[in-house]
Amino acid sequence: MDDPTATPPPGCPAHGIGPGGLRRLYGPEAEDLGAVYEKLRAEHGPVAPVLLHDDVPIWVVLGHAENLHMVRSPSQFCRDTRLWSALQDGTVKPDHPMMPHFAWQPICVHAEGDEHLRLRGAVTGAISSIDHRGIRRYINRATQHLVNQFCEAGSADLVSRFAEHLPMMVMCEILGMPDEYNDRIVQAARDMPKGSETAIASNAYLMDVLMRLTARRRAEPADDFTSHLISHPARLTDDEVSQHLRIILVAAYEATANLIANVLRVVLTDPRFRAQLKGGQMTVPEAVEQSLWDEPPFSTVLPYVAKHDTELGGEHISKGDALIMGIAPGNVDPRVRPDLSAHMQGNRSHLAFGGGPHECPGQDIGRAIADVGVDALLTRLPDVQLACPEDELRWSSSISNRHLVELPVKFAPKPQQDVMARPAHPLASPRVSTWQVGTPERQARIPAPAATAPAAPPEPSARPGLLRRFLRWWRGE
């Protein structure tokens, strides 16, 4: 008689299969989730039943059109996890490793209707108050500061020394807590979305930092994002403020760290890509947009919940069922990208920033950090090269994302550059935002003269591009 407790031998097709014959999105057989998604697409089509950690049943949406329909149909699907049957009946345990994603919080991501408008309005209002020119200058200076730490060595790991630090430096500045920037907050922000054994502890650490920031800014307002969020007419509570700061900090950090690493990897490994950048056929913002198609910083968003019985992608979805927004598989849906090698220049219809009422409101902040940071690094290290064979690069994957572990590079040692003191980062008064920092077109404009601005040096005849590079650096481009 067969032993029902026996496990399949290694290499057996049954590996990765759980109760009900459903594929697991976790465990050893799910290390290459891209391959799992394609198997699911072949077996089920654009929507497939799967299992999360602890064999929690859920649907994964693989089709581009189906994902857009789900996120743009608030009458059918919502982000209020309290409606999820698996949470209501105890299938999802309180110590589930993905609980930081699942647990309902008083934030706009989980709200609907008038409450969503109130909370979302506060967030977008605070975002619109950011001085985008000032923050671009800060991004440039932060980049110079980070490059100064390894430029004399002639080698570096651009993931641990650059991509993982620049977004946190910038976000700490924007939120008004530059003194909190350190290795620990970087590690916690990277760990929390993974669903790891330490994810709950990392979440607790981040919330402690942000609750203290909220209390400090409530008592002593300053000219920063947190203070604008607190003072918004929506009158957010301290809990609402700190929870919004958490989702903004973690989402912006994780997405941008992955985006920077991905763009740099392509520049260093694809000769055509780098040639297009150097030749002017492609700008850094266009390279960023291409990366958002090919390697979105977040692979999934979860969960959405069905508000009533409905149908999606030919599957019957019951009221209370949860669904995963499949950003990565949706971006490679063969119905919209039959040729994955074709460039997507000018096409922003990728799913990297979500869509519908819950589309990422701060996506242009991430674009700015990647655009300015990558451009400044490549200008500073024009001879940078990959220091290992491309096939030796390693990735770390989870249900949420896939990111490079290391990106070792080499270059001719460079002297450190003077970096201006950290700017005060003034925030303008709330206004209608026209911030499109990721647009490919750049208008070269010389800043208006100011009493405190140093005179621009004459352009040396032997190096006609020096003045242009200086002016770009001065403007924070």
C-alpha positions in Angstrom: 0.0 0.0 0.0 1.3 3.5 -0.9 2.5 5.6 2.0 0.4 8.8 1.8 3.1 10.7 3.8 5.9 9.8 1.5 7.5 12.7 -0.3 8.3 12.6 -4.0 11.9 12.0 -5.0 14.0 15.0 -6.1 13.2 15.9 -9.7 9.8 14.4 -9.6 7.1 16.5 -11.3 5.0 16.3 -8.1 7.5 18.6 -6.3 5.9 22.0 -5.9 2.4 20.5 -6.0 0.2 20.9 -2.9 -3.3 20.0 -1.8 -5.8 19.8 -4.6 -3.0 19.4 -7.2 -2.3 23.2 -7.0 1.1 24.6 -7.6 2.9 26.2 -4.7 4.4 29.7 -5.1 6.9 29.0 -2.4 9.5 26.4 -1.6 12.4 24.9 -3.5 10.5 24.3 -6.7 9.3 27.9 -6.8 12.8 29.4 -6.8 12.2 30.3 -10.5 8.8 31.8 -10.3 8.9 33.1 -13.8 9.0 29.5 -15.0 6.2 28.5 -12.6 4.1 31.4 -14.0 4.6 30.2 -17.5 3.6 26.6 -16.6 0.5 28.0 -15.0 -0.3 30.1 -18.0 0.0 27.0 -20.2 -2.2 24.9 -17.8 -4.9 27.4 -16.9 -4.7 30.5 -19.1 -4.6 34.1 -17.7 -5.9 33.3 -14.2 -4.7 30.3 -12.2 -5.4 28.8 -8.7 -2.2 28.4 -6.6 -1.0 28.1 -3.0 0.9 30.6 -0.9 3.0 29.8 2.2 1.3 27.3 4.6 -0.7 26.2 1.5 -3.1 29.1 1.7 -5.2 29.0 -1.5 -5.3 32.1 -3.7 -5.6 33.0 -7.4 -2.7 34.5 -9.4 -3.6 36.8 -12.4 -1.2 36.2 -15.2 -2.8 38.1 -18.1 -2.0 41.8 -18.8 -5.7 42.7 -19.6 -7.0 40.6 -16.7 -4.7 42.4 -14.3 -5.8 45.8 -15.5 -9.5 44.8 -15.4 -9.1 43.6 -11.7 -7.3 46.8 -10.5 -9.6 49.1 -12.4 -12.9 47.5 -11.2 -13.4 48.6 -7.6 -17.0 47.4 -7.7 -15.8 43.8 -8.2 -12.4 43.7 -6.5 -11.0 45.6 -3.5 -7.9 45.7 -1.3 -9.8 45.4 2.0 -8.3 42.1 3.3 -10.9 41.9 6.1 -13.2 40.5 3.4 -10.8 37.6 2.6 -12.4 34.3 3.5 -9.1 32.7 4.4 -8.4 35.4 7.0 -12.0 35.2 8.4 -11.9 31.4 8.9 -8.4 31.2 10.3 -6.8 29.5 7.3 -4.3 32.4 7.4 -2.6 32.2 10.9 -1.6 35.3 12.8 2.1 34.3 12.4 1.9 33.8 8.7 5.2 35.0 7.1 3.2 37.2 4.7 1.2 38.8 7.4 2.8 42.3 6.9 1.2 42.1 3.4 -2.1 40.7 4.5 -3.0 42.5 7.8 -5.5 45.2 7.3 -4.2 48.7 8.2 -5.7 52.1 8.3 -4.1 53.2 5.0 -5.4 54.2 1.6 -4.1 50.9 0.1 -6.7 49.0 2.0 -9.5 51.6 2.0 -12.5 52.0 -0.3 -14.9 54.8 -1.3 -14.9 58.0 0.7 -12.3 56.7 3.1 -10.0 55.9 0.3 -10.5 59.4 -1.1 -9.7 61.0 2.2 -6.5 59.0 2.9 -5.3 59.0 -0.7 -5.9 62.8 -0.9 -3.6 63.3 2.1 -0.8 61.3 0.5 -1.1 62.9 -2.9 -1.3 66.3 -1.3 1.9 65.7 0.6 3.6 64.3 -2.5 2.6 67.4 -4.5 4.4 69.6 -2.0 7.8 68.1 -2.8 10.2 70.5 -4.6 11.2 68.1 -7.4 14.2 70.3 -8.5 15.5 70.4 -5.0 15.2 66.6 -4.5 16.9 66.0 -7.9 19.8 68.0 -6.6 19.8 66.0 -3.4 19.8 62.7 -5.4 22.8 63.9 -7.3 24.7 64.9 -4.2 23.8 61.7 -2.5 25.1 59.8 -5.5 28.4 61.7 -5.3 28.6 60.9 -1.6 28.1 57.2 -2.2 30.5 57.0 -5.1 33.2 58.9 -3.1 33.2 55.9 -0.7 34.5 53.5 -3.3 35.8 55.5 -6.3 39.4 55.3 -5.2 39.4 51.5 -4.9 38.7 50.9 -8.6 36.1 48.2 -7.8 32.8 47.9 -5.9 29.6 45.9 -5.6 27.0 48.3 -7.0 24.1 46.6 -5.2 25.4 46.8 -1.6 27.4 50.0 -2.0 25.0 52.0 -4.2 21.6 50.6 -5.3 20.6 49.5 -1.7 21.6 52.8 -0.2 20.7 55.7 -2.5 16.9 55.2 -2.3 17.0 55.0 1.5 19.1 58.2 1.8 16.6 60.0 -0.4 13.5 58.7 1.3 14.8 59.5 4.7 15.5 63.0 3.5 12.0 63.4 2.0 10.2 62.0 5.0 12.2 64.3 7.3 14.4 61.8 9.2 17.8 62.0 7.6 19.4 61.0 11.0 17.6 57.6 10.9 19.5 56.6 7.7 21.8 53.7 8.6 22.5 50.1 7.6 19.8 48.7 9.9 17.0 50.6 8.4 18.2 49.5 4.9 18.3 45.9 6.0 14.8 46.1 7.6 13.2 47.7 4.6 14.8 45.0 2.3 13.7 42.1 4.6 10.1 43.1 5.4 8.5 42.4 2.0 10.2 39.0 1.6 7.9 37.0 3.9 11.1 35.7 5.7 11.3 34.4 9.3 12.4 37.9 10.4 9.9 39.9 8.3 7.6 40.5 11.3 10.5 41.8 13.4 11.7 44.0 10.6 8.3 45.4 10.3 8.2 46.2 14.0 11.5 48.0 13.9 10.3 50.2 11.0 7.1 51.0 12.7 8.9 52.0 15.9 11.1 54.5 13.8 8.1 55.9 12.0 5.9 56.2 15.1 8.6 58.2 16.8 8.9 60.4 13.7 5.2 61.0 13.7 5.1 62.0 17.3 8.1 64.3 16.8 6.6 66.1 13.8 3.2 66.3 15.5 4.8 68.2 18.3 7.4 70.1 16.2 6.3 70.5 12.5 9.0 71.0 9.9 9.0 71.6 6.2 9.0 67.9 5.1 6.7 65.2 3.8 5.7 63.9 7.2 4.7 67.3 8.5 2.6 68.0 5.3 0.9 64.6 5.8 0.1 65.5 9.4 -1.2 69.0 8.6 -3.4 67.9 5.6 -7.1 68.8 6.1 -7.9 65.1 6.1 -6.7 65.1 9.7 -5.0 61.8 9.8 -4.5 60.1 13.2 -1.0 59.3 14.4 -1.6 55.6 13.5 -2.8 56.5 10.0 0.3 58.8 9.5 2.8 56.2 10.7 1.2 53.4 8.7 1.2 55.5 5.5 4.9 56.4 6.1 5.7 52.7 6.4 4.1 51.7 3.1 5.6 54.7 1.3 9.1 54.1 2.7 9.2 50.4 2.1 7.5 50.4 -1.3 9.6 53.3 -2.6 12.8 51.9 -1.2 12.4 48.3 -2.4 11.1 49.2 -5.8 13.8 51.8 -6.5 16.7 49.7 -5.1 15.7 46.9 -7.5 15.1 49.3 -10.4 18.6 50.9 -10.0 20.3 47.5 -9.9 18.3 46.2 -12.9 19.1 49.2 -15.0 22.8 49.1 -14.2 23.0 45.4 -14.9 21.5 45.8 -18.3 23.8 48.7 -19.1 26.8 46.6 -18.1 25.8 43.4 -19.8 24.1 44.4 -23.0 26.5 46.2 -25.4 23.6 47.4 -27.6 21.9 48.9 -24.6 25.0 50.8 -23.5 25.8 51.9 -27.1 22.3 53.3 -27.4 22.8 55.3 -24.2 26.2 56.6 -25.3 25.0 57.3 -28.8 22.0 59.3 -27.8 19.5 56.8 -29.2 18.2 56.1 -25.7 18.1 58.3 -22.6 18.4 57.0 -19.1 14.7 57.6 -18.4 13.9 55.4 -21.4 16.3 52.8 -20.1 14.5 52.9 -16.8 11.1 52.5 -18.5 12.4 49.5 -20.5 13.6 47.9 -17.2 10.1 48.4 -15.7 8.8 46.2 -18.5 11.4 43.5 -18.4 12.3 43.4 -14.7 9.6 45.1 -12.6 10.8 46.0 -9.1 7.8 44.3 -7.5 6.8 41.0 -9.1 3.4 40.9 -7.5 0.9 42.9 -5.4 -1.3 41.0 -3.0 -4.0 40.5 -2.2 -7.0 41.8 -4.0 -10.3 40.4 -2.8 -13.5 39.6 -4.7 -16.4 41.5 -3.3 -19.0 39.1 -4.8 -19.1 36.1 -7.1 -17.6 37.1 -10.5 -15.6 35.8 -13.4 -12.1 36.7 -14.5 -10.1 35.2 -17.3 -12.6 32.4 -17.7 -12.4 31.3 -14.1 -15.2 31.5 -11.5 -14.1 33.7 -8.6 -16.1 33.3 -5.4 -17.0 36.1 -3.0 -14.1 36.4 -0.5 -11.5 34.8 -2.7 -8.1 36.5 -2.8 -6.1 37.2 -5.9 -2.5 38.2 -6.6 -1.8 41.0 -9.1 0.8 39.3 -11.3 3.0 42.3 -12.4 5.9 40.2 -13.7 3.8 37.6 -15.6 1.4 40.3 -16.9 4.3 42.3 -18.3 5.4 39.3 -20.5 1.9 38.2 -21.5 2.4 37.0 -25.1 -0.8 38.7 -26.1 0.8 42.1 -25.6 4.5 41.2 -26.0 4.8 38.5 -28.6 8.5 39.4 -29.0 10.2 40.0 -25.7 13.3 41.2 -27.3 11.6 44.2 -28.9 12.2 47.5 -27.2 9.2 49.2 -25.6 10.4 52.8 -26.0 7.7 55.3 -25.3 5.3 52.6 -24.0 4.3 53.1 -20.3 1.5 50.6 -20.2 3.5 48.1 -18.1 2.0 47.0 -14.7 5.1 48.0 -12.6 3.2 50.7 -10.7 -0.2 49.0 -10.5 -3.3 50.8 -11.8 -6.8 52.0 -11.0 -7.6 53.7 -7.7 -4.6 52.1 -6.0 -2.0 53.0 -8.6 1.3 54.1 -7.0 1.0 57.8 -6.3 4.8 58.3 -5.8 6.0 56.5 -8.9 7.8 59.6 -10.3 9.9 59.8 -7.1 11.2 56.3 -7.9 11.8 57.3 -11.5 13.7 60.4 -10.4 16.0 58.5 -8.0 16.8 55.9 -10.7 17.1 58.4 -13.5 19.4 60.9 -11.8 21.3 58.3 -9.8 22.2 56.1 -12.7 23.0 59.0 -14.9 25.3 60.6 -12.3 27.1 57.3 -11.6 27.8 56.6 -15.2 29.0 60.1 -15.7 31.3 59.8 -12.7 32.5 56.3 -13.8 32.3 56.2 -17.6 34.6 53.2 -17.9 32.8 51.0 -15.4 32.7 47.3 -16.4 31.2 44.1 -15.0 33.9 42.4 -12.9 32.7 38.8 -13.3 31.1 36.7 -16.1 27.5 37.6 -16.6 26.4 34.0 -15.9 27.9 34.2 -12.4 25.4 36.9 -11.3 23.0 35.7 -8.7 19.4 36.6 -7.8 17.4 36.3 -4.6 13.7 35.7 -5.3 10.5 35.8 -3.3 6.8 36.0 -4.1 7.1 39.8 -3.9 10.2 40.5 -6.0 13.4 39.3 -7.6 16.6 41.2 -7.0 20.3 41.0 -7.7 22.4 39.8 -4.8 25.6 41.5 -6.1 26.8 43.5 -9.1 30.6 43.6 -8.9 32.2 46.1 -11.2 35.7 47.5 -11.9 36.9 50.8 -13.2 40.0 53.0 -13.2 40.4 54.5 -9.7 39.0 58.0 -9.5 39.7 60.8 -7.0 36.9 61.8 -4.6 34.9 64.9 -5.6 33.8 67.7 -3.3 30.2 67.2 -2.4 28.2 70.1 -1.2 26.7 69.9 2.3 23.3 68.1 2.6 20.7 70.6 1.3 17.9 71.8 3.5 15.5 70.3 1.0 12.8 73.0 1.1 9.2 72.0 0.3 7.0 74.2 -1.7 3.4 75.0 -0.8 0.8 72.5 -2.0 0.1 72.8 -5.7 -1.1 70.9 -8.7 1.7 68.5 -9.4 3.1 68.5 -13.0 6.1 66.4 -11.9 7.0 64.1 -14.7 10.6 63.5 -13.8 10.9 60.3 -15.9 10.0 61.8 -19.3 12.7 61.1 -21.9 12.8 64.7 -23.3 15.2 66.9 -21.5 15.2 70.6 -22.1 18.7 72.0 -21.6 18.2 75.3 -19.7 20.7 77.5 -18.0 19.4 78.5 -14.6 18.6 82.1 -14.0 21.5 84.0 -12.3 21.2 84.3 -8.6 23.1 86.5 -6.2 24.6 83.5 -4.4 25.3 81.4 -7.4 29.0 81.1 -8.4 29.8 82.3 -11.9 30.1 79.5 -14.4 33.7 78.9 -15.5 34.5 79.5 -19.2 34.2 76.5 -21.4 37.6 75.0 -22.2 38.0 74.7 -26.0 39.7 71.3 -25.7 36.7 69.8 -23.7 33.5 71.3 -25.1 31.3 69.1 -22.9 32.7 70.2 -19.6 30.4 73.2 -19.1 27.4 71.2 -20.1 28.2 68.5 -17.6 28.8 71.1 -14.8 25.5 72.8 -15.5 23.7 69.4 -15.5 25.3 68.6 -12.1 24.4 72.1 -10.7 20.8 71.6 -11.7 20.7 68.2 -10.1 20.2 66.4 -13.5 
